[in-house]
Amino acid sequence: MRFELTEFFKSDYQRLSEQERQIFREAVREFNTACDNFIDRRDKTAWPSSLRVKPVINAPGIFEMTWSFSGPDGRATWEWIKVADTDGSLCPAVRCRRLGNHRIFGQP
């Protein structure tokens, strides 16, 4: 899976504590696998229930995932995009938009 990070996402990541970064990195492994499975099957059941992937309300095309349920509350927003592959064809990718807690939904 290919990823693109927004400047907001990069700044958000820098504000996380080391503990939060570790929890996030662990969730990303599961998220990467789920993204690959979703692309292969186009099936919503590819998303593990532990990540709580769902569309962001009032933000068409943007999704959220939960990377921590308690202590700290951890959310990330993202969207599907297309990027050029090495052969010039377009392939699906994820643009990571925001990272943090519920406050990120103000500007997902």
C-alpha positions as CSV (number, residue, x, y, z in Angstrom):
1,M,0.0,0.0,0.0
2,R,1.3,3.4,-0.9
3,F,0.8,6.4,1.4
4,E,0.9,10.2,1.1
5,L,1.1,12.3,4.2
6,T,-0.3,15.8,4.5
7,E,1.6,18.6,6.3
8,F,-1.2,18.5,8.9
9,F,-0.6,14.8,9.5
10,K,3.2,15.3,9.8
11,S,2.6,18.1,12.4
12,D,0.0,16.0,14.2
13,Y,2.5,13.1,14.4
14,Q,5.2,15.3,15.9
15,R,2.8,16.4,18.7
16,L,2.2,12.8,19.8
17,S,4.0,11.4,22.8
18,E,6.4,8.5,22.2
19,Q,3.8,6.2,23.8
20,E,1.1,7.4,21.4
21,R,3.5,7.0,18.4
22,Q,4.1,3.4,19.4
23,I,0.4,2.6,19.7
24,F,-0.2,4.3,16.3
25,R,2.6,2.4,14.6
26,E,1.1,-0.9,15.9
27,A,-2.3,0.0,14.5
28,V,-0.8,1.0,11.2
29,R,0.5,-2.5,10.6
30,E,-3.1,-3.8,10.9
31,F,-4.4,-0.9,8.8
32,N,-1.9,-1.6,6.0
33,T,-3.0,-5.2,5.7
34,A,-6.7,-4.2,5.8
35,C,-6.1,-1.6,3.0
36,D,-4.5,-4.3,0.8
37,N,-7.4,-6.7,1.6
38,F,-10.0,-4.0,0.8
39,I,-8.4,-3.2,-2.6
40,D,-8.2,-6.9,-3.4
41,R,-11.8,-7.7,-2.4
42,R,-13.6,-4.3,-2.4
43,D,-15.4,-5.7,0.7
44,K,-16.1,-3.6,3.8
45,T,-15.5,-6.8,5.9
46,A,-11.8,-6.3,5.2
47,W,-11.7,-3.7,7.9
48,P,-11.0,-5.2,11.4
49,S,-13.6,-4.1,13.9
50,S,-10.7,-3.0,16.2
51,L,-9.9,-0.1,13.8
52,R,-13.5,1.1,13.6
53,V,-13.1,2.4,10.0
54,K,-16.0,4.5,8.9
55,P,-16.8,7.6,6.9
56,V,-16.4,11.0,8.6
57,I,-19.7,12.7,8.9
58,N,-20.1,15.8,6.7
59,A,-16.7,15.2,5.0
60,P,-17.4,13.3,1.7
61,G,-14.6,10.9,0.7
62,I,-12.8,11.1,4.1
63,F,-12.6,8.2,6.5
64,E,-11.6,7.8,10.0
65,M,-10.0,5.0,11.9
66,T,-9.5,4.5,15.6
67,W,-6.0,3.6,16.7
68,S,-6.5,3.9,20.4
69,F,-9.8,3.6,22.3
70,S,-8.7,4.6,25.8
71,G,-5.7,6.4,27.2
72,P,-5.1,8.2,24.8
73,D,-8.0,8.6,22.5
74,G,-6.4,8.1,19.1
75,R,-8.0,8.9,15.7
76,A,-6.7,9.3,12.2
77,T,-8.4,10.6,9.1
78,W,-7.6,9.5,5.5
79,E,-8.9,9.3,2.0
80,W,-8.4,7.1,-1.0
81,I,-6.3,8.6,-3.9
82,K,-4.6,7.4,-7.0
83,V,-0.9,7.7,-7.5
84,A,1.3,6.8,-10.5
85,D,3.0,3.4,-10.4
86,T,6.5,2.8,-11.7
87,D,5.0,1.9,-15.1
88,G,2.9,5.1,-15.2
89,S,-0.4,3.4,-14.4
90,L,-2.5,4.7,-11.6
91,C,-2.9,2.6,-8.5
92,P,-4.8,3.2,-5.2
93,A,-3.1,4.8,-2.3
94,V,-4.0,6.4,1.0
95,R,-3.6,10.1,1.8
96,C,-3.2,10.4,5.6
97,R,-4.8,13.7,6.5
98,R,-5.0,14.2,10.3
99,L,-3.9,12.3,13.5
100,G,-4.8,12.9,17.1
101,N,-8.0,12.8,19.1
102,H,-11.5,14.0,18.4
103,R,-10.3,17.5,17.8
104,I,-9.1,16.5,14.4
105,F,-12.7,16.3,13.2
106,G,-12.8,20.1,13.1
107,Q,-10.6,19.9,10.0
108,P,-10.5,16.3,9.0
